[in-house]
């Protein structure tokens, strides 16, 4: 792809940033996406930019599990800021993450549910605590998320990115109208190869850096090790759902989620987790050949947060996990305020509907919001 095509990617016909000069706080993670976001804002010129690195690594608690990844990330962030001559501030946010994200995640795991911590990270920390404290007085808070924001009839819409594999609207589905008003996603209209090409054009140190994976606050620590550190291990049975036959042992129901295939250690698979019994510490599984009988066509969601209420439209699409796939669905209201619940009817049954996980609803390319699967 020619490097000189940046204006085409970021030019007329796009939701543009050009126009008013703004004071912008830029969240840098040390990865290529946020680095390119900063580069595009610098290229526009005229904006007052200040970068922030949020230090969330729980080093005192988890250092024995592996290396401190934040130091390497911070060096990449500093190198990017030197490249663009933008000041960088490092903010310690460990206490806020521990109280508002980690504690919730552990409560949900103990209850046998599957939490969505990255959704909480964005809503409570990056566009919550950070905005309320360090980013006061800024016009916008920019990040390297793959998502788009548009204003329509006085409301802010959260729209999917063209790169539907990288699209991160699922993780942004709990943002409020005020948070979306302040949010800025400079790379949201781009695909990943275009972002990589821009990083090379800018000469960024992150241009070839591998994308990070996993939960927001874990860095390079494996999720299972994090869970074991906090919740320990308790041996239980792995039981075949259809027959009640004991197939093996596990170290605790909190290590598993509905639909999980990896980590069961069973022969003659593939086997999938279809249910968990918290009281008996039992994980129930089904063989792939019998999985269809455990799939669900309908489920209930509560604690629904609407970015954009669907109006009269009830034929929508849904994601029940972070994936590029949207499943057609029908929405039915079960109860009204103050604690409304909704029934979601899937067009195709899914064996991976996990209680506690977020179900995020879409009307075509617009993310309407999400709620917790019951």
Phi, psi and omega in degrees: 000127182298137181288339182279011183264015183300320181297329178290321179291328194234033187239208183306142182093349176261164168288113191261157173263342184296152180132249180292138173282135187231158171262116191236129171267126184249122177277119179250132179256346188096002178261175184290325186294309180291330177296317178291323176303316178295319180298320179293321178293321178294321181297326179298322180079153175092336181281148171268111187249140172219129183263150180226134172250120181270113181273108185241358183295123182276069191294325181292329181274321194244005185301328182289349180273347180170182181292157176281106185284340186294332182294318177292317178301317182295324178296320176295320179296318179296318180297322178296317180294323176296321180301319184258003180056051179241131179293146181236135176238135178261123182248122175285118183236018185298317183297317180295318178296318182297316184284320191259344182237305184296315182299317178297317180301316181292322177299317180294318179296319178298326181281359179087010181261170180250105182281166176238076188297329181293331175294318177294321179305313182290316185286318187266332186249291187298317178250014178242271182303317181298314181295319184290340183247286188285330189262016175297137180091353176271146177285323183219155170241116184257147177214174182265029179287147173270090180194166180226146177241134178224148177260134181214118179052043176082001177241155179260130180257141173258117186246147179295152176280154176301327176278093188286343173287321181270348183313131184242021179297331176305316183281349180253009190289350181257008180288144179275172176299320179293320178294320178291326178300324183268345185284144179223124182240084187299335181258007188298337181268001185255160170262160186304315179301327177292322177295317178298319180296320178295321179299321177291321179297322178283347183071038185279144177294341181270002190305321182251011183288137182293143178295143176280153180230159171100189186288147189303319189262008186264342183061234182265003180286138178288140183303319181298322179293321177298314180296316180298323180298319185270324186251351179074199180228144177213115186294139177212177183268144166260119189240136175289127187300317187284326189249342185078006182285133177283121183258338184179192181238156175224171187259006180147133183299335183291350177276355190236154175227156180299133182093353183291140178245322185281152171085009180274332178068031182254147178272167175057039181274197010279146176249149181229142175287128181242343179197157175229136175252107186293316184297318181265359181056047182248137174251120180260135185233162176224143176289150181307324182292341181244010188293329183302327180290345180257359181285153182244137175266338185222148174206164183255141173238143178230182181050041184289131174248118179264118166285313179224107179302145186284354182066225180276349182289126178238354176260102189234194172230160184216149166244129176255007174197167179287110183204162176283343187277133170254128178258127178300143182208167174239137184252134180230131178279124180265323181212153182266182179303156011275352181230073183293146173233154183228147173257129177253125178252116182278147175289335179222130182300145183232129180277000185247030179281109189252118176304137181096333180285155182278136169255121185247129187258147183225145167245098188059244184265002182261126175279119185273338184134185182206168179212177184269133176287129179266000000 
